[in-house]
């Protein structure tokens, strides 16, 4: 299993009324955030600049300059392995799932338990993971003190997560918050 599982929690459903618009908004935000996280992990963010350093505009890289196209005849003949489940049987790799319920039902606890199970290679309810996978948990509404309290409760019950396997983003850790 590869890649990072991204779980999000946000206050308003307005921004994601239509699936297409919601996925586009989420994708732009996640891509932007992952780019920033990558910059931080490489040590490039917030580095003090020397007075001698000049800002030089670099040409924008073309990330997807080439599409890989396949003829349907060849495509149907390929031996493509089935998608693995991250959390068996309902959360497949490269899948998209939405948890929606009225306020106060337990969506955040549910999402945190899923995040913990995936990050530790454990299980939640009757759903199991095959192996640990990295998780990025994006919370768009909860104060970090409350989120920390919930995670402490889960970790006391389930044990520690290997360092780097569960990363948290909360609005009050961001300089400008998280826009809805």
C-alpha positions in Angstrom: 0.0 0.0 0.0 1.4 3.4 -0.8 0.4 7.0 -0.6 -1.2 9.0 2.2 -4.7 8.7 3.4 -6.3 12.1 3.8 -9.2 12.6 6.1 -11.0 16.0 6.4 -13.4 17.5 8.7 -15.1 20.9 8.1 -17.9 22.9 9.6 -19.8 24.0 6.5 -21.3 21.8 3.9 -22.0 24.9 1.7 -18.7 24.6 -0.1 -19.2 21.0 -1.1 -22.9 20.9 -2.1 -22.2 19.5 -5.5 -19.7 16.6 -5.5 -17.8 18.0 -8.5 -17.3 21.4 -7.0 -16.5 20.0 -3.6 -13.9 17.6 -4.9 -12.3 20.4 -6.9 -12.2 22.7 -3.9 -10.9 19.8 -1.7 -8.3 18.8 -4.3 -6.9 22.3 -4.7 -6.7 22.8 -0.9 -5.1 19.4 -0.4 -2.6 19.8 -3.2 -1.6 23.3 -1.9 -1.2 21.9 1.6 0.8 18.9 0.5 3.1 21.2 -1.5 3.7 23.3 1.6 4.2 20.2 3.8 6.8 18.9 1.2 8.5 22.3 1.4 8.7 22.1 5.2 10.0 18.6 5.2 12.8 19.6 2.8 13.7 22.5 5.0 12.9 25.2 2.5 10.1 26.9 4.3 10.8 30.0 6.5 14.5 29.8 5.8 16.1 33.2 6.5 17.2 34.7 3.2 20.6 36.3 2.8 20.8 39.9 1.8 22.7 38.8 -1.3 20.0 36.5 -2.5 17.8 38.0 -5.2 14.4 36.7 -6.1 14.6 35.1 -9.5 11.5 34.1 -11.3 11.7 30.5 -12.3 9.6 29.3 -15.2 6.6 27.2 -14.1 7.2 23.5 -14.4 4.7 21.6 -16.4 3.7 18.8 -14.1 1.3 17.0 -16.4 2.7 17.8 -19.8 2.2 14.4 -21.2 -0.9 12.2 -21.0 -0.5 8.5 -21.1 -3.0 7.2 -23.6 -3.8 3.6 -24.3 -5.9 1.9 -26.9 -9.0 0.2 -25.5 -7.9 -3.2 -27.0 -4.6 -3.0 -25.2 -6.2 -1.7 -22.1 -8.7 -4.6 -21.9 -5.8 -7.0 -22.3 -3.7 -5.6 -19.5 -3.3 -7.5 -16.2 -4.3 -4.7 -13.8 -4.3 -5.7 -10.2 -7.5 -5.0 -8.2 -7.4 -2.1 -5.8 -6.5 -2.9 -2.3 -8.6 -1.8 0.6 -7.1 0.6 3.1 -9.8 -0.2 5.6 -11.5 -3.4 4.6 -14.1 -3.6 3.1 -15.2 0.0 2.4 -12.2 2.3 2.0 -10.3 1.4 -1.2 -7.0 2.9 -2.3 -7.6 5.9 -4.5 -11.2 6.0 -3.2 -13.3 8.8 -2.0 -15.7 8.5 0.9 -17.8 11.1 2.8 -19.1 10.9 6.3 -22.1 13.1 6.7 -24.4 13.4 9.7 -26.1 16.1 11.8 -24.0 17.9 14.4 -23.1 16.1 17.6 -23.5 12.5 16.2 -19.8 11.7 16.4 -18.3 12.3 13.0 -15.0 13.6 14.4 -14.6 10.6 16.8 -15.5 8.3 13.9 -12.9 10.0 11.6 -10.2 10.0 14.3 -10.7 6.3 15.0 -10.4 5.6 11.3 -7.3 7.7 11.1 -5.8 5.9 14.1 -6.6 2.5 12.7 -5.1 3.2 9.3 -1.9 4.9 10.8 -1.3 2.0 13.2 -2.3 -0.9 10.9 -5.1 -1.8 13.4 -8.8 -2.0 13.3 -11.9 0.1 14.0 -15.2 -1.7 14.7 -15.1 -4.7 12.4 -12.9 -3.0 9.7 -9.3 -3.9 9.5 -6.2 -2.6 7.8 -3.5 -4.9 6.3 -0.6 -2.6 7.3 0.0 0.9 8.6 -0.3 3.8 6.1 0.5 7.5 6.5 -2.6 9.6 7.3 -3.0 13.4 7.0 -6.0 14.5 9.2 -7.3 17.9 8.1 -9.7 19.5 10.7 -11.5 22.6 9.6 -13.4 23.5 12.7 -12.2 22.0 16.0 -9.9 23.8 18.4 -6.6 22.0 18.7 -7.1 21.7 22.5 -10.3 19.7 22.0 -8.8 17.6 19.2 -5.7 16.9 21.3 -8.0 15.8 24.2 -9.9 13.4 21.9 -6.7 12.0 20.4 -5.2 11.4 23.9 -8.2 9.4 24.8 -7.9 7.2 21.7 -4.1 6.8 22.1 -4.6 5.7 25.8 -6.9 3.0 24.5 -5.0 2.0 21.3 -1.4 2.8 22.0 1.1 5.1 20.2 1.3 5.8 16.5 4.7 5.4 14.8 6.2 8.9 14.3 5.2 10.5 11.0 2.2 8.2 10.3 -0.5 10.5 11.6 -0.2 14.2 10.9 -2.7 16.7 12.0 -3.8 20.1 10.5 -6.0 22.3 12.6 -7.3 25.9 11.8 -5.8 27.5 14.9 -2.3 26.4 13.9 -2.5 28.3 10.6 -1.5 31.9 10.4 -4.7 32.8 8.5 -7.0 30.0 9.5 -8.6 27.7 7.0 -11.0 29.2 4.5 -14.3 27.5 3.9 
